[in-house]
Amino acid sequence: MKVTTVHRMTACISLVLLPLCAWADRFEEAPIKYSDTKAHNSISKLQEAIDAKTVELEYDPQFGYLKSVMEALQIPTESQAMVFSKTSFQNRYISPSTPRAIYFNDEVYIGTVQRGDVLEVSASDPDLGTVFYVLSQEKSERPEFLRQNNNCLQCHASTLTRGVPGHVVRSVFPDKEGFPILKAGTHVTTQSSPLKERWGGWYVTGEHGEARHMGNAIAQELDRDAQIDMESGANKMSLEKMFDTSKYLTAHSDIVSLMVLEHQSKMQNLITAANLETRMALKDQAVMDEIFERDPNELSKSTRSRIRNVGNALVDYMVFVEEAELLSPIQGSSEFTQKFSAQGPRDTSERSLRDLDLNKRLFKYPLSYLIYSPQFDGLPDEMKDHVYERLWDILSGTDRDEKYDHLSRRTRRAIREILKNTKADLPDYWYES
């Protein structure tokens, strides 16, 4: 089956160049001071351990420091996602025969290419959002993660990340060398994107039945557009015939891992936006409170509105509003599904927000597992209070807006029970009702 899409792009995941938001410089000012503020995340903690000589990274002749860093950060090899479009600053090394590999856990992403000069690393930071690093792939007595600011923010602080430091998941029509055919258009991938609009320029392993995606295929350039043969890349359990997989940690680019990555990357951007916007709103209010001699303990109407707007967007994404329904059951090609779900936490009935559905939707209990993350826990109290109140209204059935109809009464109750068993900082009214 051949599909031609006019002036649109498919939806895959990759981190690409985007124009910097006109107002993005705000997070370089107080109270954020992004570039000047010391980071506190998994990478900064690992560097401290390296400096203190309590952790020693081992160098591998083939993979450099990749395997040792992944072991130190407990990043599973099964998370491997492979992208062959030239959408990285190391794009000279990327092609359909030498794809870039991305590995991740809940807090850290690592990108690596064959013969690459550095590992590309980003970490979710409770105070700053996404923080970017590079680690030289040359052997060193003291490996050092070098923080990157302006270089990365030119791509990773845009209108598509809500103007905050974050990630963008993209799809392209790749030519035979991996260059995006830009005249075919671009599109951002989220959990709302149907499979037929995902993974252009990516390798994908796993079964997805009659549904089709854009992965595993080279696009054909037309006069004003491009087309791609979706049938040729469907339901591949192995990539061995497409390139030399022995040069990678695994032979998989698991479809389930890709779907989790799509959810997680935007979710983290929304948490960052909620954090930074709340802190900037409170700073702006403090200025006005002093001018007008107002009570600093009372949130102004403007501040409440700013918190509500960004907080509601976060909550709707957390509960998977407008998630694309799966047309066929999904099955991964590796053990990613089992390893991801096993992390828990689980309630007294052995249920977890990490339990995957993969028949009609991604998760069995549609509330983001990142509610347990240090980044979520680091939200300002004013924002967290709003988020918990909105979640309670939705999960208790108080809010009957039809956009939450995908959550059955039984599912809402299950999510409430899981949270009450596993999330320690819920407000008292969650237990009293």
Residue pairs with C-beta under 8 A, 6 or more apart in sequence:
1 212
1 229
1 230
1 231
2 227
2 228
2 229
2 230
2 231
3 196
3 212
3 227
3 228
3 230
4 222
4 225
4 226
4 227
5 184
5 185
5 225
5 227
6 225
7 184
7 185
7 225
8 184
8 185
8 187
9 170
9 171
9 172
9 173
9 184
9 185
9 186
9 187
9 200
10 171
10 172
10 173
10 187
10 196
10 197
10 198
10 199
10 200
10 214
10 228
11 169
11 170
11 171
11 187
11 188
11 189
11 190
11 193
11 197
11 198
11 199
11 200
11 214
12 83
12 85
12 169
12 170
12 171
12 172
12 189
12 198
12 199
12 200
12 201
12 202
12 214
12 215
13 81
13 83
13 169
13 170
13 171
13 189
13 198
13 199
13 202
13 258
13 261
13 262
13 265
14 83
14 85
14 87
14 88
14 168
14 169
14 170
14 171
14 172
14 201
14 202
15 87
15 88
15 111
15 155
15 156
15 167
15 168
15 169
15 170
16 87
16 155
16 168
16 170
16 172
16 180
16 186
17 154
17 155
18 155
18 156
18 158
18 159
18 160
18 161
18 168
19 158
19 159
20 153
20 154
20 157
20 158
21 157
21 158
21 159
21 163
23 163
24 153
24 157
24 158
24 163
24 164
26 32
26 163
26 280
27 34
27 129
27 157
27 163
27 164
27 165
27 276
27 280
28 34
28 35
28 36
30 283
31 279
31 280
31 282
31 283
32 128
32 276
32 279
32 280
34 128
34 129
34 149
34 153
34 165
35 149
35 150
37 127
37 128
38 44
39 123
39 125
39 127
39 128
39 131
39 147
40 125
40 126
40 127
41 107
41 108
41 123
41 124
41 125
41 126
41 128
41 131
41 374
42 73
42 107
42 108
42 123
42 124
43 108
43 121
43 123
43 131
43 133
43 145
44 123
44 125
44 131
44 145
46 55
46 69
46 72
46 73
46 145
47 144
47 145
49 55
49 72
50 56
50 57
50 142
50 143
50 144
51 142
55 72
57 65
57 68
57 69
57 72
57 143
58 65
58 67
58 68
59 65
59 68
59 139
60 66
60 67
60 68
62 247
63 112
63 249
64 112
64 119
64 137
64 138
64 139
65 119
65 135
65 137
65 143
66 103
66 110
66 112
66 119
66 249
67 249
69 75
69 110
69 119
69 121
69 135
70 76
70 77
70 103
70 110
73 105
73 108
74 105
75 103
75 104
75 105
75 108
75 110
76 103
76 105
76 336
76 339
76 340
77 103
77 249
77 250
78 250
78 252
78 254
78 257
78 334
78 335
78 336
78 339
79 102
79 103
79 104
79 105
79 254
79 257
79 261
79 336
80 101
80 102
80 103
80 248
80 249
80 250
80 252
80 253
80 254
80 257
80 334
81 101
81 102
81 103
81 104
81 202
81 253
81 254
81 257
81 258
81 261
82 99
82 100
82 101
82 102
82 202
82 203
82 239
82 248
82 253
83 94
83 99
83 100
83 102
83 201
83 202
83 203
84 94
84 95
84 96
84 98
84 99
84 100
84 174
84 178
84 201
84 202
84 203
85 94
85 172
85 174
85 178
85 179
85 180
85 200
85 201
85 202
86 94
86 95
86 177
86 178
86 179
86 180
87 94
87 170
87 172
87 180
87 201
88 94
88 100
88 111
88 113
88 120
89 120
89 151
90 100
90 113
90 116
90 117
90 118
90 120
91 178
93 100
93 113
93 114
93 115
93 116
94 100
94 113
94 178
95 177
95 178
96 174
96 176
96 177
96 178
96 218
96 242
96 243
97 243
97 244
98 113
98 114
98 243
98 247
99 203
99 243
99 253
100 111
100 112
100 113
101 111
101 112
101 113
101 248
101 249
102 109
102 110
102 111
102 261
103 109
103 110
103 112
103 249
104 110
104 261
104 264
106 124
106 264
106 369
106 370
106 373
107 123
107 124
107 373
107 374
107 375
108 121
108 122
108 123
108 124
109 121
109 122
109 123
109 167
110 119
110 120
110 121
111 119
111 120
111 121
112 119
112 120
114 247
116 137
117 136
117 137
118 134
118 135
118 136
118 137
119 134
119 135
119 137
120 132
120 134
121 132
121 133
121 134
121 135
121 145
122 130
122 131
122 132
122 133
122 152
122 156
122 167
123 130
123 131
123 133
124 130
124 268
124 373
124 374
124 375
125 131
125 375
126 275
126 374
126 375
126 377
126 378
127 275
127 378
128 165
129 164
129 165
129 166
129 268
129 269
129 271
129 272
129 275
129 276
129 375
130 156
130 165
130 166
130 167
130 268
130 269
130 272
131 147
131 165
132 147
132 148
132 149
132 151
132 152
132 153
132 156
132 165
133 145
133 146
133 147
133 148
134 145
134 146
134 148
135 143
135 144
135 145
135 146
136 143
136 144
136 146
152 165
153 165
155 168
156 165
156 166
156 167
156 168
157 163
157 164
157 165
157 166
158 168
160 168
160 188
161 167
161 168
161 269
161 272
161 273
162 269
162 270
162 272
162 273
162 310
163 273
164 269
164 272
164 273
164 276
165 272
166 265
166 268
166 269
166 272
167 265
167 266
167 268
167 269
168 188
168 265
169 188
169 189
169 190
169 261
169 262
169 265
169 266
170 186
170 187
170 188
170 189
171 186
171 187
171 189
171 197
171 198
171 199
171 200
171 201
171 202
171 214
172 180
172 181
172 184
172 186
172 200
172 201
173 180
173 181
173 184
173 200
173 201
173 214
173 219
173 221
173 226
173 228
174 180
174 181
174 200
174 201
174 218
174 219
175 181
175 218
175 219
175 221
176 218
178 201
180 186
180 201
181 219
181 221
181 226
183 224
183 225
183 226
184 219
184 225
184 226
187 193
187 197
189 197
189 198
189 199
189 262
190 262
190 263
190 266
191 259
191 262
191 263
191 266
191 317
191 320
191 323
191 324
191 362
192 322
192 323
192 324
193 262
193 324
194 324
194 327
195 208
195 211
195 212
195 213
195 324
195 326
195 327
196 211
196 212
196 213
196 214
196 230
197 214
198 213
198 214
198 215
198 258
198 262
199 213
199 214
199 215
199 216
199 258
200 214
200 215
200 217
200 219
200 228
201 214
201 215
202 215
202 216
202 253
202 258
203 215
203 216
203 239
203 242
203 253
204 213
204 215
204 216
204 233
204 236
204 253
204 255
204 258
205 236
205 237
205 238
205 239
205 251
205 252
205 253
205 254
205 255
205 332
205 333
205 334
206 235
206 236
206 237
206 254
206 255
206 256
206 330
206 331
206 332
206 333
207 235
207 237
207 255
207 329
207 330
207 331
207 333
208 234
208 235
208 255
208 328
208 329
208 330
208 331
209 235
209 327
209 328
209 329
210 327
210 328
211 326
211 327
211 328
212 230
212 231
212 234
213 230
213 233
213 234
214 228
214 230
214 233
215 233
215 253
216 232
216 233
216 234
216 236
216 239
216 242
217 228
217 229
217 230
217 232
217 233
218 228
219 226
219 227
219 228
220 226
220 227
220 228
220 229
237 333
238 251
238 333
239 245
239 251
239 252
239 253
240 251
245 251
250 334
252 332
252 333
252 334
252 336
254 332
254 333
254 334
254 336
254 337
255 330
255 331
255 332
255 333
256 330
256 331
256 332
256 336
256 337
256 340
256 356
256 358
257 332
257 334
257 336
257 340
259 330
259 362
260 336
260 340
260 362
263 362
263 368
264 370
266 317
267 317
267 318
267 368
267 370
268 370
268 375
270 310
270 313
270 314
270 317
271 314
271 370
271 373
271 375
271 376
271 379
272 375
273 310
273 313
273 314
274 310
274 311
274 314
274 379
274 383
274 387
275 375
275 378
275 379
275 380
275 383
277 306
277 307
277 310
278 306
278 307
278 310
278 379
278 380
278 382
278 383
279 380
281 302
281 303
281 306
281 307
282 303
282 380
282 382
284 302
284 303
285 296
285 299
285 300
285 302
285 303
286 296
288 294
288 300
289 295
289 296
289 300
294 300
299 307
299 382
303 382
307 382
307 383
307 386
308 386
310 383
311 383
311 386
311 387
311 390
312 390
314 387
315 387
315 390
315 391
315 394
316 322
316 403
317 368
318 367
318 368
318 370
318 371
318 387
318 391
319 366
319 367
319 368
319 391
319 394
319 404
319 407
320 361
320 362
320 363
320 366
320 367
320 368
320 406
321 403
321 404
321 406
322 403
323 361
323 362
323 366
323 406
325 360
325 361
326 358
326 359
326 360
326 361
326 362
329 358
329 359
330 358
330 359
331 358
337 356
337 358
340 354
340 356
341 352
341 354
341 355
341 356
342 354
343 354
344 352
344 354
344 422
345 352
345 372
345 422
346 352
346 422
347 417
347 418
347 420
347 421
347 422
348 421
349 417
351 365
351 414
351 417
351 418
352 365
352 369
352 418
353 363
353 365
353 367
353 368
353 369
353 371
353 372
353 415
353 418
353 422
354 363
354 369
355 363
355 364
355 365
356 362
356 363
356 364
357 363
357 364
361 406
363 369
365 411
365 414
365 415
365 418
366 406
366 407
366 411
366 415
367 391
367 395
367 415
367 418
367 419
370 376
371 419
371 423
372 422
372 423
377 425
379 387
384 425
385 427
388 426
388 427
388 430
389 427
390 399
391 419
392 398
392 427
392 429
392 430
392 433
393 399
394 404
394 407
394 412
395 407
395 412
395 413
395 415
395 416
396 412
396 416
396 433
397 409
397 412
407 415
416 430
419 426
419 430
420 426
420 430
420 431
